[in-house]
Amino acid sequence: MTGTVTGMTHPEKLEEARSLLAEFPVVDGHNDLPWALREKAGYDIDRLDIAADQSGRLHTDIARLRAGGVGAQFWSVYVRTDLSGDAAVSATLEQIDCVEQLLTRYPADLGRALTAADMTKVRGEGRVASLMGAEGGHSINNSLATLRAFHTLGVRYMTLTHNDNIAWADSATDEPGVGGLSPFGHEVVREMNRVGMLVDLSHVAATTMRAALDTSVAPVIFSHSSSRAVCDHPRNIPDDVLERLPANGGVAMATFVPKFVLQAAVDWTLAADENMRAHGFHHLDTTPEAMKVHEAFEERTPRPVATTATVADHLDHMREVAGIDHIGIGGDYDGTAFTPAGLDDVAGYPNLIAELLTRGWSKPDLAKLTWQNAVRVLGAAEDVARDVQSRRGPSVATLEQLDG
């Protein structure tokens, strides 16, 4: 069933959607607010105070998180892949520090969560449970000790790659390198299982997805990826991988990024990215100067607009293939220049739930989508970690030892 084409959802269902989210709020798998604060304000929270309305500057502020029914948020501590080696580690630490600054500044609204039990506790206090996810294995500089240090600092998932290959894992948007995971890459997955850090397979090549599923003894996640069968983009998840999630116990969290969910937007985005590079900007740059270039291009070449119905189409398919226990939501707010109509910012989640209600999704199914699946998967990873730690200690393997 296809919903509206305008992105304006069904007002008669919004009250029901908000009521459901009051009981089972959204656990969002990926929000790039820390990187946006780095790029737009040099981490100066006085300049971009999310206690104030940041509409037009950010997708995220506290009032809109509450309006959107967000109960838990994985804040991405992403750094770009042109930062490598120790520079990537340092930048990731700065990102972690940014989340710490947010937690310190807004204690009435944001609460630290390190475990599934914490998520429930903080949400019960009326605050947004705040977790962290590192986006890209380049952040650990081929060091399992650095991986463990990030976990100690509160990082609860790591996306194995970002947009470029790393020495031990292939990205979805790069040429094949090691054929999925190298021997050291498999060891990274095993060590993530041991410490209780979720293996995030967004951004990775399909070969990497399959290799990680072959190795991981804990549930995996896709923090912000949609269905490749619905939109044929390499950032999305093939059906054969979705079909493996029930056996693994993992969760695929559908993203809202138009260039990943709407086929017509894929071709437009390739042209827009090339235009950005031609003007000397990184194609992911969302600074005001870069956005002026984006907007000028869009004025000349109107972009195809995704809607809440577009995202719902992905969720319908992902539910059919993976099952209701294995899907979630990962909007990628403040990490994308464009958003779907009706999902313009973090206040938009009720519009998506309203759309799904019109498609016949039940309250129990929606509760799993928004809250229960994500909490369960983190708890399951914790259980695996306790078991593995009872049998072996930290790995001291190196890239050079395992990959030669």
N, C-alpha and C positions, 0 to 999 in steps of 0.2 A: 504494500500500500504506500502510495506517495502522498505526502502532506502538502502544505501550502507551498507556493512558489515565491511568495514575497518575504518569507522569514517571519512574518507576524503570526504568532501561534494562536491557539484557540483560547480566547479570554474566559470562556466558560469552564475551562479546565485549570486555569491558573491558580485559583483558590485551592483546589484539590492538590495541585502540585506543591504549592507552598506548605500545605498541611503535612504532606508526606515528608518533605524535606525537613520540617521541624522535628519529626520523629527519627528519620533516617537521612541525615545530611550527607552532602557530597564529600567523599574523599577524592580530592583531585590529585592525579599522579604527577603533574608537572606544571610549575609556574616559574617563569624566569625573572621575577621581580628583582632578585639580587643583581643580576647582570644589567637590568635596566637602570637600577640605581647606580651601578658602577659607570655605565656609559653616559647617563644623562645628568648625574649629579656628583660624580666622584665619591660616592658613598656618603655624601652630605645629606643626612635625612632631614635636616632643617629645610633644605631646598625642596625636597620632595617628601613632605610629611604625609604619610598615608592615613593619619588621623583626620586629614582634611580631604576634600573632594579633589581627586586627581584626574577627573575626566578630561580627555583631550591630551593628557600627558602620559598616563599609565592606564593599563587595563585593570589595575588592582588598587583598591584602598579598603580600609576596614569597613566602611559603611556598605560598600558594594559586596564585599565578602559575605556580610551578614544578610544583605538583601538576596544574595544568590543561594543562600542556604548551604554555605560551605562549613563543614564540621571539622575537616582535617585537610591539610595541604602539605604535599611534598614540595618544598622550595628547592628549585634546582640551584646547585652550586657549580654551574657550567662555566667553563672557560673555552675560548676559541682554540682551534687546533693550530693556529699559527703561533700560539704559545706552546712551547715544548720544553722537555727536560725539566730542570729545576724551576724555570720560569712558570711552567704550568702548575707545578706543585704550589709555588708561592701564591699564584693568582687564585687557586682553589682555596687555599687557606684564607685569603682575603674575602672570598665569597662566603666561606663558613663564618668568618667574623661578621660579615654583614647580617647574616641571619641572627647571630648572637645579639647584634645591636638592635635588631627589630624586636627580639624577645625581651630585651631589657627595657626598651623604650615603651612598649605597649603591653605590659603584663596583664592588664585587665581584658585584653582582646586576643592575645596570642599566647599559647602555652607550649612549652617544650614537650615533645613526645619521642621517646626512644623505643617504646614497645607497643604491642597491640593493646595491652592493658592501659598504658598511658593514653593512647588515643581515646579510649572510652572514658577514662577519668577526666581528661582535659575537656572533652566535649561536654561531659556532664556538668562541668563548672561553667558552662556557657561561653567557653573560649574556643578559638580555632586551634586544634591540635597541630603543632608545627613540627614537621620532619624535614630531613634533607636528603637529596639525591644528587650524586655527582654524575655529570653527563660527559662521558668519554673516558676511556681507559688511558688516554694520554695524561690524564691528571695524576696518575700514580707513578709516572716515569719509570715503568718496568720494575717497580719495587713492591714486593708483597708486604714489607714492613710499613711502607707508606699507606698501602691499602688498609692495614690494620689500624694505623694511626687515625686515618679518616673515620673509621668505624668508631674508634674511641671518642672522637670529637662529635659523633652524632649522625654521621652519614649512614643512611639505611638502605640505599641502593646505589649501584653504579651501572650506568649505561656503558656497555663494553666499548663502543666506539661513538664518535660523533660523525661528521660528514666525510672524514678521511680515514683511510686505513691506518692502523698502528702496527707495530712490529709483530704483534701476536694475534690480531683479529682483523677481519675484513669488514668494511663499511658497506652499507647499501648503496651509497652514492660515489663509490670509487671503483677502480678496476680490481678484479680479483688479485689477491696477493698471496696469502698463505692457504687459501682454499677453505676458509671458515675460521677455525682456531688452530694455532700452532700448539705444539706440546706445552709451551709455557702458558698459552691462553687457556688450555684445559686446566692447568694448575691454578690459574687465577680464579676460575669458576669453582674449583674445589675449595680454595681458601676462602672465597666469599661464602660458600656453604658453611664452612667451619666457624666463621666469626658471626654469621647471622646477617650478612648483607645480601639483600635481594639482587639477583642477576637480572639486569634490565636489558631487554633485547630490542628496544626501539633503536633505530638508526643502523642496526647491523645488517649485513647481507643475509639472505635466506640461508646460505650455507653455514653462516655463523649461528643463526637461530637453531638450526638442526643440530649442529655440533654441541652447542651449549645444552640443549635438551638431552642429548645423549649422555652428557657428563653430570649435569646437576642432579643432586639427590634432594634438593629443596625446590619448592615452587619458584618459577620465574615470573617476571612481569614484563609487560610492554607498557612503559609509563605514558607514552603518547604516540600510538600508532593505530591506524584504522585498517580496513579490509582491502586487500589487493584485488579481490574479485569484483568489488564495487568500483574501485578507482585504481587503475593499473599504474601505480607509482611504486618504485623500489623501496620507499620508506614504509610501505604498508605490509601487512602480514598475509602470506599465501594461505590458502585453505588447508593445505596439508599440515602446516604448522599449527593453525588454530585447532585442527583435529587432535593434536597431541596434548593440548592443555588439560583435558580431563585427567589423563593418566599422570601428568606432572603435578596437577593441582594449581597451576598458575592462573594469572589474570591478564587479559589484554584490555588496556584502557584506551578507548577510542579518542582520537584527537580531533580538534575542530579546525585545524589549519586548512584554509580553502585549497591550497595547491596540493594537498594530500587527499582531500575528500571529494573534490569535484573534478571530473576528467577534463572539462573545458578549461579549468584553471591551470592545469598542468602545463599546457602549451603556452598560455599567456605568461606564466611565471618564468619559463625559460627565457622568453624575450625580455621580461622585466629585469631578470637577474643580469642578463648581458648588458642591458642599458645601465644598470648600476655600476658594473665593472668598467664600462666605457667612460663613466664620469669619475672614476677613481675611488669608488666606494666598495666596501665588502658587501656582498649581496644580502647579508643578514643585518646590515647596519640599520638601526631605527632611530638614530639621532635626528634632531630637527633638520639639519642640513641634508642628510640622506633622504629623509621623508619628503623634502621638497622635490628631489629628483624623482622619487617614486610617484608623487602626486602629479608632476608634469607629464610623466609617461602615461599615467592612468587617464589623464585628461585627453591625451591624443589617442589612446587605445583603451577604451573602457574595459575593465576587468570583468570576467564572469563572476557572478555573486553566488556563493554557497548560502544555504539557509539551514534552519533547524531541521528541516525535512531531509536535507542532504546528510547530515550527521546521523539522523535517525535511521536512514537507509543502511548505513554501515552497522549500526547497533542491531538492527533487525537481522542482518546477515550473520554477524558475529555470534549472536545468540543462537541462531539456527545451527551453525557449524561447531562452535565450541561449547555451547550450553550456557544456561543462565548463570551458573556458578563460576564462570570463568571470564566475565567481562566487567569493565569498569569505565571510568572517565578520566581523561588526561588532557585538559584543554590547551595547554601550551600558551597561556596568556602571558603577555609581555615578552614573548619570545618570537612573535610573528608580527609582521606589519599589518596584516589584514585578518579579519575575523568574519564568520558568517553573519548574515542578517538575522537578528534575533538572539545571537550569541556574541554581542558586541564586546562584552567585558564580563568580569566574574559575577555580575548580577544576573546573567542570562540563564543560569542553569534551570530555573523554574520553567522557562520557555521550552527547553528540551524535554523536561519531564512531562509538561502538558502535551507536547507533540506525541510522546510515547503513550500517554494515556489514551489519546484519540485512536491509537493503533491497537488498543486492547491489552497493553501491558498491565499486568496485575500489580497490586500493591506489594505482595511478597517478592515478585520479580524485580520491581523497581528498588526495593530495599536492598536486595543483593547488589544490584548495579551501583547504587550510590554509596553505600556504607559497608555492608556486611562482607562482601568479597575481599575488599582491600584489607580490612582488619584481619580477616581470617588468614590471608596469605602471609602477612607479616608474622602473625602468631605461629604459623606452620614453619616458617623459616627459623624462628627462635627455637622451636622444638628440635628441628634438625641440628641446629648449632650445638645445643646441649648434648645431643647424642654423639655427634662427631667429636666434640671436645673431650668427651669421656674416653675416647679411643685414641686420639692423637693430638700432638701439640702443633704449634705454628710451623708452617712450611718455610724453609730457608732457601728454597730453590731460586735460581736466577735465570734470567733470559738466556744468558750465555751457556749455562749448564744444559738447559733443556732444548734450546733451539740451535745451538752451535754457532 
